[in-house]
Amino acid sequence: MKRKTIARDISWLSFNARVLQEAADPTVPLRERVKFLGIFSNNTDEFFRVRVATLKRMVEMDGKAKNMHLEQAPDKILYEIQQIVLQQQADFADIWEDVRQELEKEKIYLVTEKKLNKEQQRFVQTYFEEEVRSNIIPLMIESIPQLPYLREKSLYLGVVLSLRDGTRARKYSIIEVPSRAIGRFKLLPSPPGERHIILLEDIIRFNLKSIFSYFGFNRYDSWVFKVTKDAEMDIDNDISTSFIQKIEKGLKNRRKGKPVRFVYDKEMDAGLLDFLMRKLNLSRKDGIIPGGRIHNFRHFMDFPDVFLKKSQRKKPFTHSLVRNSIRVTDTVLEKDIMLNFPYHSFNTVIDLLREAAIDPDVTVIKITAYRLASNSKVINALLNAVRNGKQVTVMMELRARFDEEANLEWKSLLEEEGVKVLISIPNLKVHAKICLIKKRMNNRTLHYGYVSTGNLNEKTATLYGDHCLLTSNRHIMADVNRMFNYLERHKDGMQFLKACKTLIPCPTSMRKELLRLIAKEIKNAKEGKPASMILKMNSLSDEELIESLYEAARTGVDIKLIVRGIFCMFTENKKFIRPIQAVSIVDEYLEHARVYIFHNDGNEKVYISSADWMVRNIDHRVEATCPILDDNIKKVLKTILEIQLNDNVKARILDNELSNWYVRDKTKRRVRSQVDIYNYLYQQTLDTTPSLQPLPMDNTLTTDGLEIITTTYETGSH
């Protein structure tokens, strides 16, 4: 039977290939090519920790797990993953060699322990004695019954100790490279005009004789390896255990997760390799990935800034509606404001919360938190609010993957200060990005706040493309209030979510409403009326919604899609009356926003959302999709999407073969959407005309003099 959709995990690997394309692109600044190699590596680690681990579980369960892509047997998907990853690893090695040569052209050298001059040797020996030795504990592994716990994301040196004349049995040892404690890179004394860098594992290699002199060997060979483990948490249903304890238990279990990938230097001694695989209970059928001398490239996202060409990144700017206002609050109470990150400054959101924290008329602040910055200004504002006598409620999602520990710490800090902290709802992640502020004025209560596509995180707001609607619209805020009522009283049922009249919440309404909106476009197309939709999201994998889009394409609805990551839909079919335009944009910023536009028989409907079109979002999370009611904001959003659809520099075509061909149209001017969107939005700050008009797409804003500097980003659930 022919598949109706592309396997989710195969489509994700296609996304990561787009990341690797950026590393391969010679037009990308060199420092950013290095970072993209780190991003690719980090993405691959997370993919194995979560998705490959899940597929392995499914194989063990004979594929009977729920909510997984079962159109193809998981064992076959695992085999296909292995083949793709091996090819990507080979491509990665070639790209790294090209990047390394480019580094050397800029006189930046990664120096191994065998290439050190006399001065550098003395430096490395001193640095090892003063900083490194106390952070390492060599383990003699052949004499212990089982390997000790190998930490996730850590890099290890496997060492073979021997005598050159072979008169004594060899010994094996492993050393954890302490990059967490002292960093992966060390700048060396260098000749004038050159920058020499050594990796921490090579510092250790240079000092192996000093480490193992006690054993009386005279030869020390070493190779790096790392282990990727199952990162999914098994949260048991023991009703006698509190939810917090379950999260903590799940984190401990994650540390003990089964290995799902073993990556090693392909030059590793065969005896050591066989020994490690036996001890880790791995076979050749598992994720055994041979590679080069260097591993854990994710650290290269933090490669030393030794480049002569420095970043010329354009800084975020303040939205025109609040640029000259004394208080953000006053403007929001008067009209809607759409902040478009990372182009607009996130300080406007911080200012809104700070004002609420000290405003004597504000009585209540309620907010959801999924991923917070490490030194969160948002948290500081909320703590100031509670100290000023406000009732502050924070919905803290403890199951935000890989942020569980940080969110547990935030929970404790907030509760110590008197904040009411709501924790996760059983079987539902809270992924909505909403805020409610209540203010008493003239004997009545005003509600204002925001609905956003992205996290309440000032760091990622400079890296991720998102939209945040600041509003006091009473219909929107009434529904935000209903959503918080549900979060506080979820045990009473979902009547508060079901009562929403303007927002479209998950899991109660979104699937039904999306199907209704698509069905209306299908009906209009059948009647010969204009029918179209522009859909932007991170991931598209929900099979029911995809089937609905197929039907729309077969009836002639004009469909345009902008999807960054997972994309399970076939876009090419002879039965489609109109071809589907589908692109993915990988560039300076992570395209994180979700925006849906439906023609709706001329009465255009525009939405922003926290939800992707995935089963997990629509059926198993609390999400908020918000209509845009302000005509000017609608025009700006539509213009942003039109610029992206016309990108012919960083957009890739999403076709049936996952080929990742770049969109190239030499008949038009170069359109690099993230550059043009910055210029377009910045122009609005200079425009005194109240009504904003979309730019014509055939007169793209110039990008002369604007260098794009790429930033680190992730692919996980945000």
N, C-alpha and C positions, 0 to 999 in steps of 0.2 A: 504493500500500500504506500502510495506516495505521501511524503511528509507535507503537512500544511504549513509548518513553521520551521524555522531554523533552530537547532538545539541551543538553548540559552548559553551554555558554557562555551560552545564553539563561537558564538557571536561575541562573547566577552573577550575571548582571545583575539578576535579580529580588532576589537577596540584597542587592546594592548599593543597590537601591531601598529596601530596609528600613532601611539605614543613613541614606539621605536622609530617610526618614520621621521619624527621630529629630531631624534638623536642623529639620524642619518643625513638630515638635510644640511648641506653646506652653507645655506643662506641663514641658518639659525646661528646666533652668536655662540662662540665656542663654549663659553662658560655655561650656557643653557643646554648645549648638546650634552655636556657632562651631566647636568642635572636630569635631563630626560632619561639618560641611562639609569640613573638612580631611581627615578620614578617608575620606569619599566620594571626594574628589579623588585622594588617595594610592592608594586601591583601584583607581580607574579607570586611573591611570597603570600600575600593576602588571599589570592585566588586558590593556592594550594591549601592554605590553612582552613579555608571555609568551604569552597565549592568542591574541590577534589576530595576533601575529607568527607563531605556529605555524600558524594557519589560512592565512595568506598563503603560507607555505612549502608547505602541502598543496596549495593551488591551483597553485603552480608545479610540484608533483610529480604533478599530476593526481589528487590525493587518495589516493595509494598509500602514504602514511606509516602506520606501524604504531601501534597502541595509541591511536588517536584516535577521536573520535565521528564515524563516517562515515555515520550513518543519513540524514543530509541533506547535500547537497553543500556543501563548505566555502565556495564562492563565495556560495551562498544564505544560509548562516549569517552570513557577513561583511556581506551586504546588510541582513539583519535586525538585526545588531548596530548598524550605522550608524544605522538608523532609531530604535532604542531609545535609543542614546546621545544622539542629537540631541534627543529628547524629554526625556531626563533632564537634559541640559544646560539646556534651557529651564526645566524645573522648578527646577533648581539656581539659575538666575538669579533666579527669582521668590522663592525661599526666602531667598536672600542679601539681596535688597532688603527683605524683611520683617525679617530679622535686623538689617540696618543701621538700619532705623527704630527697632527696639527698643533698639539700642545708643544711639541718639541720645536716646531717652527717659531712659536712664541717664546722659546727658551724656557719652557716649563717642563721639568723632567721628574718623572717618578723613578726614584733611584732604589734599586734592590740592595740587599745586604752585601751582594757580591760586587757592587760597583762603587763602593764608598772610597773616597780618598782618605788620606791619613787623618786630616783634621776632622772629617765627618765620622770616621771610625771612633776617634776619641770622644766626639760629641755624643754619638749613639751609645757608647759604653757608659758614659756618665749619666745620660738621661735614663738609661735602663736601671742603673743602680739607685738613682734618686727618686724615680717616679714609677717605674714599671714593676720591678721585682716584687715589691710588697703587694701588688695587685694580682699576682698569678700564683696558682697552686698546681704544679704538674701532678698528673695522676698516672700511676703505673698500672695500666688497665689489664695486662694479660694475667695478672696474679689475683684478680678479684672476680667473683662469680658472675657479676652482671655489671654493665656500665652504670655509672652514677647518673643522676638526672642531668640531661643536656638541655640547657636553657634555649627556649624559643628565641629566634632572631639573633642568637649569638654566633660568633665565628670561632672555629676551633682549629688548632694546629694538631695534626696527627704526626707524631715523631717516631722514627725508628732509630734506636740506639744499637750500634754494632762495632765490632773491631774490623779494621781493614783487612786483616789476614784471615778473617772468618773462623777463628779458633774458639769463639764463644757464642752461645745462643743469643740471638737478638732479643731486645726488649721493646715493647710498645708503650708509648705515653701519649696523653692528650693534654693540651693546654688551652683553656678558654682565653681568647684574646680580649682583654678588658677595655674594649672601645667605649662601653657605657661610662666607665669611670674616668678615662683620660683622653678619649677621642681617638679617632682612627688615623689621623694625619699629623705629621710633625715636619715643620719646616727645618731644613738643614742649613748650616753655613754653606754659602754658595758663591761661586765666582761672580765677579761684577757683571750685572746685566742678566744673570740667570736666576731662576728660582728652582731649587731642588727640594723635593718632597719625598719622605719615606713613609711607608705604611707601618702601622704598629706591629703587625705580624712579622714584618721584616726586621724590625728592631729586636723582637724576641728571637728570630732565627739567628741573628748575628751573635746573640748571647747564649745560644744553646749549650756551648761548652761550659760556660760559667754555671748554668742551671744544673747540668747533669754531671759535673766533674766528680761527684761523690761515687758514681757507679763505675768509674774506671774504663769507660769506652773512649774511642778516639774518632768515631764517625757519627755524625748526626744529620739525618735526612728528614725533611718535614714537608707536609703538604696541607693546604687548608681544606676544610669541609664545613658544611652546616647542615642542620636538620630542621625541616619544617614539620610542624605538628598540627594535629586536629585542633582547631580553635573554637569549635562549637561547644557550648556549655549545655550539659545535661542538667536541667533544673527538675529535681524530683517533685512529686506531688504529695510529699509527706505533710499532712495538714498540721502536724505538731511543730513544724519548723517554720520560723518566720521567713518572710520573703527576703529580707536582708541577709539572713543566714544562708538562704538558698543561693543568692547571688555570690556571696563569699565562697560558699562551697563549690559553686560552678567555676569560679576563678581558679581555685586550687586544683580542681580537676583538669582545667585547661592546661595548667602547667605540666600535668602528667599525660597530656594527650598523646595518642599514638602517632608515630612518625608517618607522614604521607609523602615526604620527598627527601631525598638525600642528594646533595649537590657537592661535587668534589673536584679537585684538580685531576684532570685526566692522566697526569703523569704519576699519580700516587702509586706507591709500592703495592703490587698485587696482593701480597700477603696481608698487609695492613688493611687494604680495602675489603678483602674477604673477611677478615676478623671483625671489622666494624659492622659490616652488613649482617653477620651472624648475630652479633651482640644486640643489634637493633631489630632483629627479626624481620629483615628486609630481604626480598627476592628481586630478581631481575625484572619481574612483572610490576614491581612498585615504581614509584617516581624516582628512578636512579638517573641523575643528570650529570654526565661528565662535562667539565668546563675547563677554563683556563686557570692561570695562577691566582687570579684575584676573584674573590667571591664577596657576598654581602655588599653588592654595589649600591644598595639603598643609602649607604653612608655617603655616596658621592653626591647626594643632594646637598650635602654640607661641605663640599669640596672647598679648600681654602681660597679666599678671594685674592688670588695672585695675578689676576688678569690685568693687562695694561688698559684694556678697554672697559671702562666702568659703566655701570647701569645708567641709562638715561630714561628710566621709567617715568612716565607722566604721573604726577601725584593726583590722588582723588581730590575732587573739588566740592564745595558746598552747593547744595541744590539752590537754584535761584529764588525759590519761594521763601527760603529761610535765611538767605545770605545776609540780608540787612535787617532781619527781625530781631527784636530784643529777646523774645522767648519763642522757642519752637512750639510750645503748647498753644500759644495764641493763634498761630497760623493753622495748626491742625484743627483747632476748634472752628476755624472759619472755612477751610477747604481741604480736600484730599491732597496728599503729597505722595508721589511715587519715587522712592529712592531706588536707583539702579546701580547696584554694586558690580564691580569694584570702582566704577567711574565716579559715583557720588560718595562723599565721605560718610563713614559709619558714625562719625561723631554726632551726627544729628540724632541718631537713636539714643546714644549715651546722654546727650543733652536733654532729650525728652524725659528719660528716666531720672536724671539728676534734678530736673525741675520738679518732677512729681515728688521726689524724695524730700524736698524742702518746702513745697507749697503747703501752707497751712490748710488750704481748702481740700486737698487731696486726702481721701480717707482709706482707699484700698488700691493695691497694686497686685495684679495676678499675671503670671507669666509662665510659659513652658520653656524648659531647657533640655536640649538634647546633647549638643557638644559645645562646651564653653572654652574660651581661651585660658591659657595657663594662669595668667595674672589678670583675671577678668574684671574689667571696669564695670561691666554690667552687675556683677555680684557686689562690688563696692557700692554702687548706687542703691541696690536693694537693701544692703546692710544699713546704709545711711537712712533709708526710708523707715526701716523698722525702729531704728534708734530715735527717729523723730515722731514715733507714735503711730505710724501707718500700719494697717493690716496688710502684711505681705504674704502672698501664697506663691510658691514655686512648684510646678509640676516637674520633677526631676526624673527623667527616663533613665533608669539604672541599667537598662539592657542595650544602650547605645554601643554597638560592637567596638571593642578595643578601648572604649572610654569608661568602662564599668567602674574601674578602680578610682579614676578621677572623680566620677559622679558620686561615688560613695563618700569620698572626702568632702566634696562640696555639700552634700546632704548634712554631714555632721557639723560643718562650719555654720551653715545657715540655721540649723536647729539650735545651736548654742546661742545664737544671737536673737532667737525668738521668732524666726521665720517659720511659717507653716509649710512643711514640705510634704507634697504628695508623691507617692512612689508608684512604680509601674502597676498597670492593671493586668491581672492574669490573662494570658493568651492574646493580649493586645499591646503592641508598642505604641507609645504616644509620640507621634512624629510631626504633629501640627506645630506651626510656628506662630503663636498668637500671644497677644498681650492685652490686658484690660486694665484701665485706670479709671477710678471713680472719683469725681470731684464735685463737692457741694458748692453751688452758686445760686444766690437769690432763692433760697429755700427749695431748690430742685437739684437732682443729681445728674451730672453730665457723664457720659461714658465716652472714652476715647482710647486709642491704643494703636495696634498694628496687626496686620496679617502678612506673613512673609513666606517666600519660597525657600529661604535659607536659614541657617542657624544663628542664634544670638551670640555671635562670636566675632569680635573685632579683628582678630587675626585673619580668619578665612574670608572676611568681608573685603579684604584687599587682594584676595586671590581668586575668589569664586564669583561667577556672574550670577547674580540673584536680583530679585525684585522685592521690595518691602513697601507695602501700602500703609502709610500713616493716615488714620481717618478717625473722624467722630461721627460718621454716618450712623444714624440711630438704628437702621435696619441691620447693618453689618455688625455693629457692636452689641445689639440685642442677641444675635446668634453667637458671638464670641462669649457673651455672658452665659448663654445656654451651654456652650461647650465646657466652660469651667464648672458649671453646675454638675455636668455629667462627670467630669474628672474628680470632683469632690464627693459625688454620691453615686458612683458607678454601680455599686451593689444593688441599687434600686432599679436598675434596668437602663435601657437606652432611650427613654422617652424624651430626655432633653435634646439628644442629637436628632431624634425623629421630628422634634418640634421646630427645627431650624427652617426658616423661610427664605433666607437670602444666601447664606453660606451653604455649600454642599459638603457635608461631612462624610468621612469614612468611619466605620464600615457600613453605615446605614443607607446612604443615598447615592453615593457617587457612581457606582456601576450602573444603576438604573437610569440616572440622569445622563450619563455619557451615551448610553445606548439610545436614549430618547433623542438626544441632540443629533447623533449620527443618523438615526432613522428619519429625522425631519429633513436632513440634507438629501437622503436617498429619495424620499417622497418628492421633494422639489425637483430633483434631477429627472425623475420619471415623468414629471409634469412639464418638463421643458424649461423650468425656471433656473436661474443661476443657483448653483450649489457648490460650496467650497468649504474647506477647513484648513487651517494652519495649526499644526500641533508641535510644540517643542517640549522635550522632556529629557531626562537622563537615560531612561530605559523603557523599552516597549517589549513586553513578553506575554501579556495576558492574552490567552488564546481566544476567548470569547470576544474581546474587543478587536483583536486582529481580524477575526472572521467578519466582524461588522464592517471594518474598513475594507476588506476584500469585496464585500457586497456593494459598498459605496463606490469603489473603483469600477466595478462591473456595470453600474448604472450611470456612470459618467460624472460623479462628483469629483471636483478638482481637489486633490489631496497633496499637501506639501508638509513634509516632516523634517524636523531638525532633532536628531537623537544622538546624544554624545556617546553612550556606552552600549549596553545590551540592546540588540535589535534583532528580533526573531521573525520579522515579517518579510515575506517575499514581495519585492516591489515590481517584478516583471512578470507579466502574464498576458497572453494573447486575448484573454477575455476582458481585460480592463479597457474600457472605452477611452479613458484618458490615462496617459502614463503618470505614475506616481513619482513626484520629485522628493527624494529622501537624501539628506546629507548629514554628515557628522563633522563638527568643527573641533579640531584640537589645535590649540595655539597658546598664547601667553597665559590666559586665564582658563580656569575650569568652568565649562558651560554647565551650570547647575540649576538654572531656572526652569520652571515648568509654566508654560503659557499655552492656552488653548483658545483659538479663535474660530467661531462658526458663523457662516454667512447669514443663516437664519432668515432667509427670505427678505434680505435687505436690512433687517433690524439686528445688526451684528452683535453677537455676544462674545465678550472677551473675559477670560478668567486667568488668574494666577493661582498656583496650587503648590502644596508641599508634596503632592503624591505623584509618583510615576505610574505608568500603566502596567503594573505588575500585580499578580495575585496577592503578594504579601502586603502591598500598600493599600489596595482597594478593599480587601476582605479581612486583613489581620492587623490593621493599624488605625489609630485615630489620626485622621488627616483633615486638613481644611482647604477647600477650593473656594476662592472668593471672586465674585463678579466685579469687574471694573465698571463703575457707573459714571465716572467723569469722562467727558468726551475728549478733552485734551490729553488725558493720560492714555486713553484708548489709542489715539493717533500716535503718541510716542511709542507705545508698545508695538503697535503694528509696524511702524517704521523700523524699529530695531530688528524685528523678525524679517522684514523685507531686505534689509541690509545683509542679514545673515544668509538668506536664501540666494543672494547675489554674490556671495563670497566666491571668488575664483582664485584664491591664494592658499587658504588653509582649510577649505571644505573638501571632504572626501565623499564620493558617491557610495551610497548604501545599496548595493545591487545583490542579486541572488547568489553570486559566487563569493561574496565577502572580499572582493578584490582590492578595496581601498584605493581605487583610482582617484587622483586629485581632480577636482573640477577645474577645467582649463577652458577659458573662452577668450581667445585672442581678439575677438571682434569688439570686446568691451574693455573699458579701463580696468586696471587692477583694483579689485575690491578685497581688502583685508578687513573683515567685518569688525574685529575688536578695535582696530585703529579708527575706522570710520565711525563706529558707535561712540567712541570717546569724543571725537571731533564734533559729531552731531549733538551730543548732549551738552558738551562744553559751549557750543554755539548758543544753546538755549539760555545759558546764564548771561550771555551778552545781548540777548534779544529782549527788547522791552515790549514787544507786541504780546498782548495777552494770549492770543490764539496761536498755538504751535502747529505748523504745517509739516507734513512728512516731506523729506527730501526726495527729489526725483532720482530714480535708481540709475539713470544713464549719465548723471553728473556726480560721480562719487567724489567725496571730499578728498583733498590731497593728503598724502601721507608723507610728504617730503620732510626729511629731518626728524621723523619720529621713529626711533629704534624700539622695536618690541623686545622686551626682556622677559623671558619665560620664567615661570615660577613653579614651585613644587605643588603638586596636588595629588589627591588620592582618588580612589574609585569606590570606596566603600559607601555604605549607606549614611547619608548626612542629614 
